[in-house]
Amino acid sequence: MADVITYRDAVAEGIAREMRRDASVVCLGEDIGAAGGVFKTTTGLWEEFGPERVWDTPISEQAIVGAAMGAAMTGMRPVAEIMFSDFLACCWDYLANEIPKVRYMTGGQVTVPLVVRTANGGGLGFGAQHSQATENWALTVPGLKIAAPATPADVVGMLAAAIRSEDPVIFFEHKGLFATKGPPPPPDHIVELGRAAVVRAGGDITLVALASTVPLAQKAADILAGEGIEAEVVDLRCLVPLDAATVLASLRRTSRLVTVEENPYQGGWGATVVSVVADEGFGLLDAPVRRVAGKCVPLPFADALEEQVVPTVDKVVTEVRRLAAY
């Protein structure tokens, strides 16, 4: 195996591993077959597994997720792709009102073990309807697991856990990370959903990040280290289950917290993390908590304007400096 793998190729590798392992795993979505996906995240699947297990669908998010729901209820493990996470709104009734409630409403007699994969997030100038980070939409719905990996190895390991889960999982793949590279995962690699990772140790402040904001927080931590501020970076990996224990353990070391998220400030996942810390870890804090988040406006198309809206390294560095001096 190569020394590195891209995030994009890790998606196809993660799905392929599970399709080889379990004949009940199937894929469906727009242009995922011979075309290899609009973001080239399903390259090679159609060639290896054929049209019986890799289904090109019409341009209908409702059809894709509805078919996946039915397939999951009757014994398959479908991996459905919604091309852009913004388009989750087109199949929201299935995602919010049907799929997460089946297991509960049947008293556990029927499960819906499906994964909905979707390309998420901004920073690439795709405009207001193709650039949103929508993890916070799913966060409002009980019964959905929410995964958002930051590295190629985590893509593979978390896909394995998601596809094997008996619960429905929304799997957010960040568009801005597709070209990034990292060490390839070992065979049979699996990353338990709901287990955060401390990706940089530090004793002065805790930066809690997810997906694209993980490398952003790491870059900010590098700059801050040059100023004598050692930031610990926590990659949440998942929002549901939420690994609050790792965040609280980090705060015992640092006593200061900044969340770094691409979701809009209003209703973003950082608010949930901060509320848990206020409830369960208030005594650990030596300063107010701060949130670096997206602004509450539609995302601009122009790159200079988009940078004003989404989190940046400079915004994180500025917030940490203020907090370190508190």
Disulfide bonds with the S-S distance in Angstrom:
none
